[in-house]
Amino acid sequence: MTSYTKGESYDNLINHYYSVACVGRRWLGYLAMAPIRILINGIFLCVIYLGFIPSAFGQAGKSPIVKYLNKRGYEFPDTVNACKTPDSLKKWPDTLYYNTVYKAKLLGSPTIPLSFSKIEKINGKYQVTPSISIGYGYTWFFGDFIFNENDKITIDPSFYFGLIGDVGLQNDFSLNKLASIFTGGFVGIGSFSLFAGYDYLSKSLSIGLGGRIDLFTLSQNFLNPIGKVREVRKHKSFALEIKNE
């Protein structure tokens, strides 16, 4: 407990408790934003774990393409399950080849949306709101892909669409006061998208233009073929078969 001698200025006492109050308010603000900090940190930890850790430690000795195909449910012809699975339930062709164009009904990947301004409808009027938004979502897109002999997957995407959620930060990147909490959808071509959805802080409809970091561009482990996979054109006679090794 703080004590003061007789005659000491009460200004010192006031300043002391004012300083304590400021520190307390700062810590309360930090704790109040803890869920948002945890959310943002969690996104990046999930990206690292799901995209990079499995490829580094799983199925030692096998090529990255083989690891990817095992993860996505492909059954190599020399495995026991390949003979047991009915053709109607097989997602992949019986045999896969390098340097051959394949196509699924859709391709999917987690995505990180980024935007720097939004147009919001507030009280019947449209307003441009400058803010920096980052979040997490999932994108579906049309396109072809090729397995290369260098263990890389070449992807030729076209039209994108998906669902996202994000939080908007002030221009000074302060987490003490969020600019928006948004959920919605998007459509796009390339890495640019048109977002539309609802902002829970301003309680208004919101649209905006922004970019995305589709995680399959960082690690091919994030690429997920959806539906049956087929050859776009019959493989060439000299194409090498992808073997379970």
C-alpha positions in Angstrom: 0.0 0.0 0.0 1.3 3.5 -0.9 1.5 6.1 1.9 2.4 9.7 1.9 3.9 11.9 4.7 2.1 15.0 6.0 2.4 17.9 3.7 3.1 15.9 0.6 1.3 17.1 -2.5 -1.9 15.2 -3.3 -0.9 15.7 -7.0 1.6 12.8 -6.6 -1.2 10.6 -5.2 -3.5 11.4 -8.2 -0.7 10.9 -10.7 0.2 7.5 -9.2 -3.3 6.1 -9.4 -3.8 7.6 -12.9 -0.7 5.7 -14.1 -2.0 2.5 -12.5 -5.4 3.0 -14.3 -3.7 3.6 -17.7 -1.7 0.4 -17.3 -4.8 -1.5 -16.3 -6.8 -0.1 -19.3 -4.0 -1.1 -21.7 -3.9 -4.7 -20.4 -7.7 -4.9 -20.5 -7.6 -3.8 -24.1 -5.0 -6.4 -24.9 -7.0 -9.1 -23.3 -10.1 -8.1 -25.1 -8.4 -8.5 -28.4 -6.8 -11.8 -27.5 -9.4 -13.9 -29.4 -8.6 -11.9 -32.6 -4.8 -12.4 -32.1 -5.4 -16.1 -31.5 -7.5 -16.3 -34.7 -4.8 -14.6 -36.9 -2.0 -16.7 -35.4 -4.1 -19.8 -35.7 -4.6 -19.2 -39.4 -0.9 -19.1 -40.1 -0.1 -22.1 -37.8 -2.7 -24.2 -39.7 -1.2 -23.2 -43.0 2.2 -24.3 -41.9 1.0 -27.6 -40.3 -1.5 -28.7 -43.1 0.6 -27.6 -46.0 4.2 -28.3 -45.1 4.6 -30.6 -42.1 2.9 -33.7 -43.7 5.2 -33.4 -46.8 8.2 -33.2 -44.6 7.6 -36.1 -42.3 5.0 -38.4 -44.0 5.9 -41.5 -46.0 9.7 -41.1 -45.9 11.5 -42.2 -49.1 8.5 -41.7 -51.5 8.3 -38.9 -54.0 6.2 -35.8 -53.3 3.8 -36.8 -56.1 3.2 -40.2 -54.6 2.7 -38.7 -51.2 0.2 -36.3 -52.6 -1.7 -39.0 -54.5 -1.9 -41.2 -51.4 -3.2 -38.3 -49.4 -5.9 -37.6 -52.0 -7.2 -41.2 -52.1 -5.5 -42.6 -55.2 -4.9 -46.4 -55.1 -1.9 -47.5 -57.0 -2.4 -50.7 -59.2 0.0 -52.7 -57.0 -2.0 -52.1 -53.8 -4.5 -54.5 -52.3 -7.3 -51.9 -52.1 -7.1 -51.2 -55.8 -8.6 -54.5 -56.7 -11.4 -54.2 -54.1 -12.8 -50.8 -54.9 -15.6 -50.8 -57.5 -15.1 -48.7 -60.6 -18.2 -46.6 -59.7 -16.5 -45.5 -56.5 -13.0 -44.7 -57.9 -12.1 -41.1 -58.0 -9.0 -41.5 -60.1 -8.2 -43.4 -63.3 -6.6 -46.8 -62.7 -3.2 -45.6 -64.0 -1.8 -42.1 -63.9 1.0 -40.7 -66.1 3.4 -37.9 -66.0 3.1 -35.0 -68.5 -0.6 -35.8 -69.1 -3.4 -33.3 -68.7 -6.0 -34.2 -66.1 -9.3 -32.6 -65.1 -11.7 -32.9 -62.2 -15.2 -31.5 -61.8 -13.7 -28.8 -59.6 -10.5 -28.0 -57.9 -10.3 -26.6 -54.4 -7.9 -24.9 -52.0 -7.9 -22.9 -48.7 -7.3 -19.3 -49.4 -6.3 -16.1 -47.5 -8.3 -13.1 -48.7 -6.8 -9.6 -48.6 -8.5 -6.3 -49.3 -7.7 -2.6 -48.7 -11.1 -0.9 -49.1 -14.8 -1.7 -49.1 -18.0 -0.1 -50.2 -20.7 -0.3 -47.5 -24.3 0.5 -47.6 -25.0 2.5 -44.4 -28.5 4.1 -43.8 -29.3 3.8 -47.5 -26.1 5.4 -48.6 -22.9 3.9 -50.1 -19.7 4.8 -48.4 -16.1 3.8 -49.2 -14.4 2.5 -46.1 -10.5 2.3 -46.2 -9.3 -0.6 -44.1 -6.9 -3.5 -44.4 -8.7 -6.9 -44.1 -7.2 -10.4 -43.8 -9.0 -13.6 -43.2 -9.5 -17.2 -44.2 -11.7 -19.1 -46.6 -12.0 -21.7 -49.3 -11.9 -21.3 -53.0 -13.2 -23.6 -55.7 -12.1 -23.2 -59.3 -12.1 -24.8 -62.7 -8.9 -25.9 -64.4 -6.6 -28.6 -65.5 -3.5 -30.0 -63.9 -0.4 -32.0 -64.9 1.9 -34.2 -62.9 5.5 -33.4 -63.9 8.5 -35.6 -63.6 10.3 -33.1 -61.4 7.6 -33.9 -58.7 5.7 -30.6 -59.3 2.1 -30.1 -60.2 1.3 -27.6 -63.0 -2.1 -26.0 -62.5 -4.0 -24.0 -65.2 -6.9 -22.4 -63.3 -9.6 -20.2 -64.8 -12.7 -19.0 -62.9 -12.7 -18.8 -59.1 -15.5 -18.6 -56.5 -15.6 -19.3 -52.7 -16.5 -18.4 -49.2 -14.5 -16.3 -46.7 -14.5 -14.6 -43.4 -12.2 -11.7 -42.5 -11.4 -9.0 -40.0 -10.6 -5.4 -41.0 -7.8 -3.5 -39.3 -7.3 0.2 -39.1 -4.6 1.7 -41.4 -2.1 1.7 -38.5 -2.5 -2.1 -38.2 -3.8 -1.6 -34.6 -5.6 -4.6 -33.1 -7.2 -2.5 -30.4 -10.0 -1.5 -32.6 -11.3 -3.5 -35.5 -12.7 -1.8 -38.6 -14.9 -4.7 -39.6 -15.9 -8.3 -39.1 -17.0 -9.7 -42.4 -18.4 -13.0 -43.9 -19.4 -13.5 -47.4 -18.5 -14.9 -50.8 -16.4 -13.9 -53.8 -15.9 -14.5 -57.5 -12.7 -13.8 -59.4 -10.3 -14.4 -62.2 -6.6 -14.8 -61.4 -5.6 -13.6 -58.0 -8.1 -10.7 -57.9 -11.7 -11.0 -56.6 -14.9 -9.2 -56.0 -16.1 -9.8 -52.4 -19.7 -9.4 -51.2 -21.2 -10.1 -47.8 -22.2 -8.7 -44.4 -20.2 -6.6 -42.0 -21.3 -7.4 -38.4 -19.8 -4.2 -36.9 -21.4 -1.7 -39.2 -24.4 -4.0 -39.6 -24.5 -3.4 -43.4 -24.0 -5.0 -46.7 -20.4 -4.7 -48.0 -18.7 -5.2 -51.3 -15.0 -4.8 -52.2 -12.2 -5.6 -54.5 -9.1 -7.4 -53.3 -6.6 -10.2 -53.7 -6.2 -13.7 -52.5 -3.3 -16.0 -51.6 -4.6 -19.4 -52.7 -2.6 -21.8 -50.6 -2.0 -24.3 -53.4 0.3 -21.7 -54.9 2.5 -22.1 -51.8 2.3 -25.8 -51.4 0.7 -28.3 -53.8 -0.5 -30.3 -50.8 -3.4 -27.9 -50.5 -4.7 -28.7 -54.0 -7.8 -30.8 -53.7 -9.5 -32.3 -56.9 -13.2 -32.6 -56.3 -15.2 -35.3 -58.2 -13.9 -37.8 -60.6 -10.6 -37.1 -62.3 -10.2 -37.9 -66.0 -7.6 -37.5 -68.8 -8.4 -34.5 -70.9 -6.6 -36.1 -73.8 -5.3 -39.7 -74.0 -1.8 -39.9 -72.7 1.0 -40.3 -75.2 2.5 -43.7 -75.8 5.9 -42.6 -74.4 4.4 -41.0 -71.2 5.9 -42.5 -68.0 3.6 -44.2 -65.5 3.5 -42.8 -62.0 4.7 -45.6 -59.8 4.3 -46.1 -56.0 7.9 -45.3 -55.1 
